[in-house]
Amino acid sequence: LEASNYGKNVTAWENYVTDLGEQDPTHQQMHRYPVGTGPYYVKEYEENSYIVLEANPYYWNATLWQELYGYTPS
């Protein structure tokens, strides 16, 4: 991405974006294993069902409200 000159050559992105959409292997990998750098990481989830977050031991602020957090939509 160095050729993009930090946004000065935005057409360079077309070299890195494919027409595969959700069939792109990278998209599928990131969908199955989401990446985050916040206080929690995704431990487990079922699409349209539930998500379980666990405390990130490498987060800069070690004081968290909960070690484990779960959410199920109503």
Backbone bond lengths (Angstrom), bond angles and torsions (degrees), N, CA, C in turn:
res aa  C-N    CA-C-N  psi(-1)  N-CA   C-N-CA  omega(-1)  CA-C   N-CA-C  phi
1 L - - - 1.444 - - 1.518 112.31 -
2 E 1.313 117.83 1.28 1.460 119.51 179.03 1.519 111.25 -61.00
3 A 1.334 117.06 -28.65 1.457 120.32 -179.18 1.523 112.37 -67.16
4 S 1.335 117.19 -16.91 1.463 119.03 -178.36 1.525 111.98 -76.18
5 N 1.332 118.28 -11.38 1.466 122.17 178.55 1.520 111.98 51.94
6 Y 1.314 115.98 43.66 1.463 121.98 176.82 1.518 112.47 55.24
7 G 1.301 117.85 46.24 1.453 122.09 175.21 1.512 114.91 97.12
8 K 1.321 118.60 -6.98 1.461 120.00 -179.22 1.520 111.67 -73.96
9 N 1.318 116.79 -24.72 1.458 121.41 179.33 1.526 108.02 -124.13
10 V 1.313 115.98 72.40 1.463 119.76 -174.06 1.522 112.99 -65.76
11 T 1.313 118.68 -19.62 1.462 119.71 178.45 1.522 111.66 -69.21
12 A 1.317 118.13 -13.63 1.463 120.64 177.20 1.523 111.13 -63.87
13 W 1.334 117.40 -24.53 1.460 120.13 -179.27 1.523 112.04 -61.31
14 E 1.315 118.43 -29.98 1.467 119.39 -178.23 1.524 111.54 -62.86
15 N 1.322 117.59 -19.77 1.458 120.65 176.36 1.525 111.61 -74.09
16 Y 1.341 117.32 -18.22 1.457 121.45 -175.37 1.524 113.26 -111.51
17 V 1.310 117.47 -12.11 1.459 121.68 -179.36 1.524 108.31 -103.67
18 T 1.322 115.90 130.17 1.463 119.74 -178.69 1.521 110.42 -103.95
19 D 1.319 115.91 169.23 1.458 121.89 177.34 1.531 111.60 -90.58
20 L 1.319 117.35 8.07 1.456 120.19 -176.71 1.525 112.97 -74.20
21 G 1.318 117.57 -22.18 1.465 121.10 179.71 1.513 111.79 59.48
22 E 1.328 116.36 -127.78 1.463 120.84 -177.83 1.525 112.58 -69.65
23 Q 1.318 118.13 -13.34 1.462 121.33 178.73 1.525 112.12 -84.69
24 D 1.323 117.20 -7.78 1.460 121.68 178.66 1.530 108.84 -63.73
25 P 1.335 119.22 127.86 1.463 121.29 -179.21 1.531 113.26 -56.38
26 T 1.316 117.40 -35.30 1.465 119.87 178.46 1.520 110.25 -66.66
27 H 1.321 117.42 -42.14 1.468 120.95 177.68 1.525 110.08 -60.70
28 Q 1.318 116.44 -44.06 1.460 120.27 -179.14 1.524 111.26 -64.00
29 Q 1.321 117.26 -40.88 1.463 121.45 179.12 1.528 110.84 -63.95
30 M 1.332 116.87 -45.32 1.464 120.37 -179.21 1.527 111.25 -69.57
31 H 1.321 117.26 -28.42 1.463 120.68 177.73 1.526 110.43 -71.11
32 R 1.333 116.84 -39.31 1.462 120.99 179.80 1.519 112.67 -75.82
33 Y 1.328 117.05 -34.95 1.464 121.88 -176.85 1.526 109.23 -129.16
34 P 1.347 117.74 78.26 1.467 120.33 -177.34 1.526 111.80 -62.28
35 V 1.320 115.32 147.01 1.457 121.68 -178.70 1.519 108.95 -105.36
36 G 1.321 116.74 138.78 1.456 121.25 176.54 1.512 110.42 -151.14
37 T 1.312 115.97 156.55 1.462 120.13 179.74 1.518 111.30 -124.98
38 G 1.311 117.23 13.52 1.454 121.54 -177.50 1.518 112.42 -84.63
39 P 1.332 116.75 -163.80 1.460 121.01 -176.10 1.529 113.46 -70.30
40 Y 1.331 117.40 -17.65 1.459 121.22 179.16 1.525 110.20 -129.30
41 Y 1.321 115.58 156.45 1.458 120.13 172.43 1.527 108.10 -125.28
42 V 1.315 116.57 159.22 1.461 121.24 -178.82 1.522 108.45 -77.02
43 K 1.323 115.55 112.04 1.460 120.29 179.19 1.528 110.74 -84.38
44 E 1.334 115.41 -40.52 1.456 119.83 -175.77 1.529 108.05 -159.74
45 Y 1.314 116.67 145.63 1.464 119.41 173.71 1.515 110.67 -159.28
46 E 1.297 114.04 155.51 1.455 122.63 173.18 1.520 105.32 -127.41
47 E 1.328 116.73 120.08 1.457 120.91 -175.47 1.525 111.39 -54.39
48 N 1.320 116.01 134.12 1.473 124.46 -178.97 1.524 113.16 60.77
49 S 1.343 117.32 22.07 1.453 119.61 -178.85 1.528 112.33 -132.76
50 Y 1.338 117.70 -62.66 1.463 120.35 -178.26 1.521 110.37 -158.86
51 I 1.343 115.04 166.52 1.463 121.61 175.10 1.528 108.08 -144.14
52 V 1.326 116.51 139.96 1.461 122.35 177.05 1.522 107.48 -122.23
53 L 1.326 115.96 124.31 1.461 122.14 178.51 1.518 108.82 -108.83
54 E 1.322 116.70 142.79 1.463 121.64 177.72 1.521 108.87 -123.74
55 A 1.326 115.76 150.84 1.464 121.09 -178.29 1.520 110.59 -59.51
56 N 1.328 116.09 135.45 1.460 122.73 177.81 1.528 107.76 -85.27
57 P 1.329 118.97 112.55 1.464 120.59 -177.06 1.527 113.17 -68.03
58 Y 1.325 117.69 -14.09 1.461 121.27 -178.47 1.525 112.77 -100.32
59 Y 1.319 116.94 5.15 1.466 120.44 179.55 1.523 109.08 -68.68
60 W 1.331 116.95 142.30 1.465 122.02 -173.82 1.525 112.74 -62.53
61 N 1.332 118.11 -32.60 1.459 121.35 -178.62 1.522 107.70 -104.60
62 A 1.315 116.71 100.63 1.461 121.22 -171.95 1.527 113.56 -72.58
63 T 1.329 119.21 -13.66 1.462 120.43 -178.91 1.527 109.78 -86.75
64 L 1.315 115.29 108.33 1.464 121.61 -179.48 1.522 109.55 -117.06
65 W 1.312 115.95 155.79 1.461 120.47 179.10 1.517 111.45 -68.86
66 Q 1.314 116.83 -41.79 1.463 122.11 -176.78 1.520 109.65 -138.98
67 E 1.326 115.49 149.48 1.462 120.12 175.45 1.524 111.01 -80.04
68 L 1.332 116.23 -34.79 1.456 121.58 -176.18 1.525 108.37 -133.09
69 Y 1.315 116.69 136.69 1.459 121.18 -177.35 1.520 108.50 -137.63
70 G 1.317 116.98 130.67 1.458 120.95 179.17 1.515 111.05 -125.20
71 Y 1.331 116.65 152.53 1.459 121.82 179.57 1.519 109.15 -143.08
72 T 1.320 115.10 131.98 1.456 121.60 174.17 1.521 107.56 -125.49
73 P 1.339 118.80 120.94 1.464 119.73 -179.83 1.528 110.90 -67.58
74 S 1.325 115.69 149.09 1.469 119.32 -179.07 1.514 111.83 -84.77
